[in-house]
Amino acid sequence: MSVSKDPVRHMLNLALATALNDLDHYQRALENASMPEVRALLMVLEESEENLIERIEHMMVAGPLEGVENSKERRANWESPNEDLFEFASPFAASVQFQRWSICNDTLERSLKAYGFYLSIATRAKSEVVSAVFEYLAFLKSQHIKRLRNICDSFDTSDLTPFSPILENTEQ
């Protein structure tokens, strides 16, 4: 079967294009970011997307066996990602906090779209191999979302009052 007629390869090309678009988004945002804290967040997200791209490219070269095997192993203990946007609602948030939260929500929305896209292909695929590969890609994207949530949850300072550092210093 030629490469152009191989449905698995065609679908992996589609997945690769999706991941490359997300990576490009992170790279453009990184170029425009000036605050070190925001740049660090974008670099972590970029690294996570590069990991997904490497796995897709590996399956394109070595075949989809890894994706199929990993999909079967993950089905039993796989949780869908939390789709709720982050709610960081401090009116006194510093500019860096606002930028972090904006990036977190923007990235979450992009990642959830990719996750949903991978799952929709997995459920509608006519081939069991394509279905298993896209289930695996959806799992990898869910891990990306989990990592994003862990990082972004650490930014939540809504339980602090805007003057808490001042209050802590005066109590000594």
N, C-alpha and C positions, 0 to 999 in steps of 0.2 A: 504494500500500500504506500502510495507517495505521501510525502510530508504534507502537501496541500490538502489531501483528502483524509488525513488522520484526525478524527474528531477530538481525541484527547489533546493532541498537540495544538489544535486550533483553540480549544477552550483554555489551555494553559497560556497561550499567547494573549487571550482576552484577560485572564487573571493577571498576567505580567503587566499588561498595559494599565490596568486599574491600579496596581501597586506602584508603578512608575509615576503615574499621575499624582498619587498621594505623596510620594517622595519628592517630586518636583514642587509640590505645594509647600512642603516643609523647608526645602532649600530656598525657595523664594522668600518665605517668611523669615528665615534665618538671615538672609542677605539684608533685609530691611530692619531687623531688630538691632537695637543699639545697647539695650540693658543686658549685662552679663547673666542675670538670673533668667531672663526670657530666652536668651541664646542657649543656655544650658538645657532648658526644658526642650527646646526645639531639636537640639542635638540628640537627646535621648529618644525622642519620637522618630527622628530620622534614622537612628541606629536600629530601632525596632522594625521600621519599614524595610530597611536594607536586609534584615534577617529574613523577612518574608520573601523578598525578591530573590535572595540566594536560594531559598528552598524551592521556589517555583522554577528557577533556572536549573537547579539540580535535577528536578523531575523532568524537565524538558530534555536534558542530556541523558540521564540514566534511566528514564522511564518512570511511570507513575506508581511503581510498586511501593515506595516509601509512603506516599500519600494514602494509598489503599490500606496498607497495614496499620498505619497510625490512625486512620479513620475508624477502623474496626476496634482498635484498642480504646479509643476515646469515647465511643458512643455511650458506654455505661455510666461514666462519671462526668459528663459534660454539662455545664450550666450555661444558659444563655446570658449574655452580658446585661448589666443594668443599663437601661436606655434613658434613664432620667438625666437631664442636664444638670450641671453643677449650679447651685444657688449660693453664690457668694454675695451677700447683700449688705455689706458695710458701706454706708455713705461716706465714710472717712478713709476708704481704702487708698493707699498710695498708688501712684501711677503704675509702678511695677506690678502691684497686685492686680490691678485692673487688666493690664496686658496679659498677665499669666492666666487669669480666669477667662478672658476672651479667647486666648489660644486653646485653653482646655475645652471650652464648649465648641469652638469651631472644629477642633480635632476630633472630639467625640462625635459630632454630627457626621463628619467625613468617614470616620471609622465605622460607625453604625451603618452608613449607606453601603460601604464595601462589604461589611459582614452580611447585611441583608441580601446584597447582590450574590455573594458566594452561596448563601443558603438557598436562594431562589433557583440558582442553577442546579444545585445539588438535588433539590426536590423535583425539578422538571426534566432532568437529564434522562435521555433515552438509554444511556449506557450506564451500567453499574459502576464501571471504572471512573467515568467522569463524575458521577454522583459522589463516589467515595473520595475522590481527589478534592472536590469542592467542599465536601464536609470537613475535610482536613484543613483546607485553606480558611474556612469559616472558623474552625477551632483556633487556628493561629491568629486570626484577626481578633477573636475574643480574648486571647491572651494579651494582645497589643492593647485592647481596651481596658483590660484588668490592670495592666501596667500604668496606663494613662490615669486610671482612677486612683491608683495608689499614690502616684506623684501629685495629682491635682488635689486630692483630699488633704495632703500635707500643707497645702496653701491656705486652707480655710482658717481664717482668724476671726470668724464672726462671733466667737464666744469671748473675744477680748474687747474691752472698751477702748476707744481711741486713745485714752490717756493712761492705759495700764502700765507702760514702761515708766512713766512719770510717777505713778502711784507706788510702784514697786520700789523705786529709789527713795521715796519719802518715808516709807515704813521702816527703814533700817535704823 
